[in-house]
Amino acid sequence: MVKAKVLKTESDCVAALARIEKLMDAKRNSPQGDELELLSLLVHDYAEKVFPIDKPDPVEAIRFRMEQQGLEPEDLVPLLGSRSRVSEVLSGRRNLSLKMIRKLVAVLGIPAEVLLGTA
């Protein structure tokens, strides 16, 4: 078993990944399985610190879901209230209300955290 330590450099991470590759067939709840789990957590932590992912923008999330589902702005009228309100929301001139967020979550399945900007 390699002594586990906080990964601080790219070379630390590369070494951990090489060890993880050797341990991929380890059985759970064995010393090797525990080492694999610990190293995986350390690599995940390092990656989050070095390569942070920006929080999704609520409007971009709505546009992305529209694209996925082949929706047009007029398809959002029942969710947001009116054509002008849809236009204002999609252009960023109007914030989403709690009522709008609830409908978007229910109908489009966009997580509330994303729409609230807290994801």
Order of alpha helices (4+ residues) and beta strands (2+ residues): alpha-alpha-alpha-alpha-alpha-alpha-alpha
